[in-house]
Amino acid sequence: MNFFNLLKSLDELLYEVMSWLIFYPVTLWRALTRPLQMMDYSDAEQDDPAERQYTDTLSPPLFLLLTLVISHAVELSTVGESAVVLDKTGIGGLVNDDSTYVLMRAAFFSLFPLVMAARLVQARHVKLDRAPLKAPFYSQCYVAAPFALMVSGSGILLQLHPLGAGIAGLALLAFALLWFGSLQILWFAQHLRVSRWRAALHASRAMIEALIAFIVFSLIVV
């Protein structure tokens, strides 16, 4: 009986993994072309039963994780192994393989959705606990994934030798920051029902807090 349960579990796992081949491109396209609508979609999905959530897309945290896996695979095929994995001192002492490196990057980029969600909850003067934090965190993951993909692409271009690639990498990084920052202003304005100027203050504060958390996290693990 246990053997048949195992087969059934493997059957469901195989179907789930293979379905990513369809739903990952769909989710990425929607997140790139309709990011704010995807964030609203994520909020709406939180009201559905767990088994009915995100049936036509990937769940936001999984989407972010798979994006980082794909970006790392592209990095491996273009510039080779990351110096963080090869280095055995500092942070390299904690990262001894590609899986650990991807998980570390997932933790880094998840700081942005976490801090943005926390800033929204605090701006609403709601008690900061798991319940009100979950929905904005999930919705933020939908835009954090393309942001992480663009930042990763910028990092790959900057590691290439031609000067044009380096310039393109800097341009892509600038675009990623502008794209992500603009979305945050619109998102805060929509959910707090404030002007875009006040929303920009919330977005700027959250971005600074996320960058500080990013730096502190880096210093801790080093």
N, C-alpha and C positions, 0 to 999 in steps of 0.2 A: 504493500500500500504506500509506503514511504517512497518507493522507487517511482510509482506513478505520479505521486504528488511532485516529486522532483522534476519529472518530465514535463508536467503541466506548468511548473514554474519556469522551466527553461523555454517552453513554448511561448509563454507570455513575455518573457524577457527578450527573446529573439524578435518577436513582433514589435515590441516597444522600441528596441534599438533600430530595427530596419525602418520603422515609421519616421525616424529622425531624418532620413534621407529626403523625405517629402516635406515634413513640417519645419525643418530648420531653414531651408531657403525661403519658404513662405513667411516664416516669422521674421527673418532678416529683411526681406523686401518690405514688409509692412512697417518694421521698426525704422527703416531708412526713409521711406516715402511718407509714412503717416505716424510719426513718433508720438504726437500728443493723443491721437485717437487710440493708439495701442496702449498708452498709459490709462486712458479712460476705460478701455476694454478690460484691462487687468483689474481695475477697481470694481467693475461690474461682475467679473468672474468670482470675486471673493464672496459674493452673496449666494453663489450656487453651491450645491452639495459637492463634497470633495471629489467624488467620482465623475462629476460633470464639469469640472473646471478645466479650462484650456484644452478642450477637445479638438479644436481646429488649429492650434498652435502649440509651441513648446511652452512649458511653464517658465516664467522669467528667470529664476535662478539657474535652471538647467540651460536655458538659452545663453546666459552669460558664461557658464562654465564651458559649454561646447564651443563658444566663440573663442575662448582663450586656448582651448585645445587645438582648434584649427589654426589659429594665428601662430601657435608654437610650432605646429607641423610645417607651416610655410616658412618659418624662421629656420628650422632645421634643414629644409631643402634648399634654401637660398644662401644663408650665411654660415650654416653649421651650428654646432653645439654652442649654447650660451656660455659666456664666461662665468656666469654665476654657478652653473653646474660644474664646470671644470675647476673652478677655484675651490680650494679646500680650507681657506681661511675666512674669517668673518662670517657673512651670511652663507658663503659657500659651504661652511662646515655643517649647516643644517639642511642644505639642498644637495642630496647625493645622487639624484636621478631626475629624469624629466617629469615623472608623475608628481614628485614633491615640488618641483619648480612650478608646474601648472597650478597646483593647489595654493602655493604661496602667492602667485599672481592673482588667483581668484580672491584670496583674502584681501590683497591690496586694492583691487578694483571694486570689491564689495563695500569698501569704506565709503565710496561716493554715494551709492544708494542709501546706505545706512545713515550717513550724516544728513543728507537731504531730507530723508524721511523724518529724522529726529527734529530737524529745524522746523518742518511743517507742523509736527505735533505740538512742539513748544509754542509756535506762533499762534496756534489755535487755543492755547491755554488749556490743553488737555493733559491729564496725568500721563507721563511717559511710561508706558508698560508695553507688553508684547501685543496686546490686542489692537490698539490704534496705530502701532508702528508697522504692522505686517503689510497692510494694503499699500501704503505709500512706498515701502521698501520694494515690494514686488513690482509695482509700476515703474519705479526708478531703474530696476534691472533691465527693463526693455530698452532704455536709452543708454544705459551704461555699457551694454554689450557692443553696439556699434561704435561707441566712444573708445572702448578698449581695443576694438579691431583697428580703428584709425590710428590710435596711439602706437599700437604694435606695428602696424604698417610703416609708420613714421620711423620707428626704431630700426626696422629692417633696412629702410632706405638710407638711413644715416650711417649704417655699418658698411654700405657698399662703397667702393672706391671712387667711381666717377663723380665729379663735382656736381653734375646735374642731378644725380640721385640724392645727394645731400641736400641740395636746394629744394628738391621735390619733397624730401622728408620733413624739412622745416615748414614748408607750405602746408603739408598735410597736417602737421601738428597744430599749426595756427588755426586751420579750418576746423579741426576737431574741437579745440577749445572754444571757438566762436559758436560752433553748432551746439555743443553741449551747454554752454552758458546761456545762449539764447533760449533754448528749450526750458531751462530752469526758470528763467524770468517769466515766460509764458505760463509755466506750470504753477508757480507760486501765485501769480496774478489770478489765475483761474480758481485755484482752490482756496485762497485767502480772500478773494474778491476785493483786491486792492489795486491801485494804479501800478503801471509797469515800473515806475520809478521806485515805489516801495518794494515791489517784487524784486527789482534788481538789487536792492539792499539785502533782502533776505537771501537771494541767490548768491551774492558776493560773500556774505558772511558764511553761508554754508560751504561754499567752495574753499574759502580760506581755512575753515575748520577741518574740512576733508583733507586738504593739503598738509595741514599741521599734523593731523592724525596719521597721514601717510608717512611723513618724515619721522614722527615719534616711533611708529611701528618699525620703520627701517632701522632706527638706532637701537631699539630693543632687541631685534633679532640679530643685529650685528654684534 
